[in-house]
Amino acid sequence: MASEQIAPATQTVSTTHVLAPAPPSTRYFESSRPIRTGDVDAEYRLRLDGIARYLQDIGADNLTAHGFDKTDPLWIVRRTVIDVHRPAIWPDRIHLRRWCTAHSTRWSAMRVQLTTEEDALIETEGFWINIGADSGMPARISDGLLESLGRSTDEHRLRWKPWLPAGPPDADDREDRERAFHLRATDIDPFNHVNNTTYWHAVEECLADRPDLIAAPYRAVVEHLSPIFARDHVRLHAETDDSSLSVWFLVEGEVRAVARVGRL
């Protein structure tokens, strides 16, 4: 789900950051599912929005499997990182492993590895924020879930650090590079925010002009700065170079989210 606003940090982390390796098998949550035709493109490749949907689903399944859907049911994502080393192809069955690489008392960094028997490999990481059911604001994670998260990591002081530039570069033809992105009623989540997967729909739309960038391996990142709501009019500002695509999500000129896709 899309993210609430958090005060920005001053330090920026390189998008070449290496994701943490998997822990011992007893310390991660596993599930599997068939890839559906509704989640693939014309080349049968599992799309980025499909991957994001699977990440949401395994997160919910992970909470339910251990009873934490009762104590910590609501989460929003601040950043999603997707490293496609070898794409998953329909009709593969995809296997997911999920574990925590770092956490604080209100948020956690959750890794999910996606593989198939046909040798696909997709590595992901999400910065997830626990939301209070009554307050609608970031809330302390329950003691039981904190103990569970700590079984796969010794990093208990996770802090937010942005990876992507918060605003598009100044240019005389900036408005000419923008396009409208129309929201649908089905894009809205229970917080009245645009659902996380919808941002990836926009990224895929922009990638239609740069199919060369999704020749694996590549990294795709979406960072949320503040929510996009149901009635907002969204415009996309895209910039490309030889090896990357950057997309800014604008509402009345304000940047609400940033995405980048680039070769690894």
N, C-alpha and C positions, 0 to 999 in steps of 0.2 A: 504494500500500500504506500501511497505517497507520503512525504515527510512533513512534519512540523518544522518551523524555523528554529534554528539554534544559532547563538552568536557565533560569527565566523572566527576561525583561527587565523593567525598571521602566517604560519608556516605552511608551505605547500610541499606535498610529497610527490616524488617522481612517479609518472605513470609506468615506469619500468620496474616498479616494486615487485619483488618475487613473492608469490603467495606461499604461505606456510605449507609444509608437507603434511601428509595424513598421519595421525597418531596410531598407536596400536589398535587392532581391530575391536577390542573390547570397549573402546572409548568413542565410537561414533555410532550414529543412527543410520540404518539402511532401509531403503525401499526400492521398488522397481515399478516400471509402468511401460506399456506400449506407447510408441510415438503415434499420435493420431494425425490424420491428413489435414485437420484444421490448424495444425501447428507447423506446417512445412510450406516451403516455397515451391516454385515451378520446377526446381531441380531436386525436389524431395528433401532438401536440407532443413533440419530443425531450425526455425527462425529464432531470433533473439527474444522476441516477446513470448514464444513458447517456452524457452529456457527460463525466463523470469517467472512465468506462471508455475513451472515445476518447482522453482525455488520457494515460492509462496506455499505451495501445497505440501512440500516435505517439511517446511517449518511448522505448519499447522499439525501435520501428522506426528511430528516429533514431540510437540507439546502434549497432544492427546495421549500418546503412547505412555507417557510418564505421569499423567494427571495434572500437568501444569496448565492445561487449558482452563482449569477452574481458578487458578491463582494468578496467572499471567496471560490472559487470553488475547490481549490487543497489542499489536506491534506495528510499527511503521519503519520503512527503510530509508536511510539517508543516502547511502551509496551502494550501488551494485557494480561489481567487476565481473566480467565474463571473458575468460581466455579460451578461445576456440583453437585448440591444437590440431585436432582432427574432427571434422564435423560429424554429427549424428545424422543418419539418413533413414527416412521411412522405408520399410516398415520395421526398423530395428526395435528391440526392446531395450530401454535405457535403465541403467542401474545408478542409484544415487547414494552417496555417503555424506553425512552431515556431521560437523563437529565445531566446537568453539575454539578459536585461536587466541582470543583476548576478550576481556570484559571489564566493565566497571560496575557500579551499583545500579545503573539505569540503562545501559546499552551493552551490546556485545558484537563482536566480529565473528560471523558464522561462515565457515567454509563449506561448500558443497562440491563434490567431485562427481561428474557424470561420465559414465563409460558404457560401452556396448560390447557384445561379443564379436562385433565386426570391427573392433579396434578404434572406435571413436573415443576422444578424450577432450572433455571440457572442464576447466577448473574455474570455480567462481568464489567470490567472497562478498558478503553483504554486511553493511553496518546497520544493525537493527536496534531500534529504540523501543523500550517498554513503555506503554501508555496506560495511565490510570483510567479505569472504566468510568469513574465518577468525574474526575477532573478533566479528562481529555488531554492531559499534559504528560511529559516524561515523568515516570514514577519509578520508585525503587523496585528492583526485581526481588521476588520472594526468596527467603532464605533457602528453601529447598531447591529452587532453580539455580541460585548462585552456587550452591554446592555441586549440583550436576554439571554446570558449565565449567567449574574449576577442575573437573576430572581430566580434561584434555588440554589444559593450559596453566601456566604459572603466571601469566600476565593478567593482573587484576586491577590495573590502573589505565585502562584504555581511554584515550582522548581522541577527540575529533580533529582531523587534519585534512583540509581539502586537497584534492589532487588536481583539479581543473580550474582554469581562470574563470572568475565569476562573471565577466562581461566580454562581449565581442569586441574586436579591435575597431577603433574609430576609422570610418571610411566615408568618402563623399557619397558613394553609391550604396550605403548600408540598407536603406529602405528597398532598393531594387533587388537585394539579395534575400528579402524576407518573403515568406509564403504563409498563407493562412493554414491553420490546422484545426479542423472543425471537430468539436467534441460531440459525443453521443450520450444518451441517457445511460447506456450500458458501460460507459467509461468511469462511472462514479462509484466510489466505495462507501462503506458505512460511516466514514468520517465526513462525507460530502466532499471528499477530495477526488481528483483524478487518480485512478488506480495505477500502481507502478507499471503494470504491463503496457498501459497505453503510451507511456513515454517511449517504450521500445517499438511500438507501432510507428511512431514518428521517425525514430532512427532508421528503421527499415525503409520507410518512405524515402528518406534522403539518400540511403544507400543504393536505391534503385538507379541513381545517377552515377554511382561509383562502385559497380560490382567487383572491380579489381581488389577492393579493400577487404573483401570477405573471402579471399583466397587464403586459407589457413596456412600458418598460424596468425591470429590477430587478437587484439584486445579491444573490448568495448566497455565503456564506463558511463554510467549515468549518476550524477550527483544532484540531489534536491536541495534547493536553497530555501524555498517557502512553498506552501501548497498552491496548486491550481484548483479552483473550485468549479462547480457545475456550470455556472453562468458566465465564466470567464471566456473572453475571446483571445485565443492563443495564436501567436505568430511564431514561425521558426526562422531563425537566422542561421544559415549554414556557410561555413568556410572550409575549403579543401586545399590540400597541397598534394605533392606526389605520393605521400605515404599515410595521410590521415584525413579524417572528416571531423569537424567540430560543429555542434549544433547547440544553439541557445534557445530556450523556450521563453518567450516574452509575453507579458500581459500588460497592456498599456505602457509599453516601453520598459517595464521592470523585468529583470531576469529572474525567473522562478526555478529554472533547472538548467543544467549543462550536460551535454553528452559528447563523448569522443570515441572514435573508432580508428585504430591504427595498427599497423603490422607489428608483430612481436619480433 
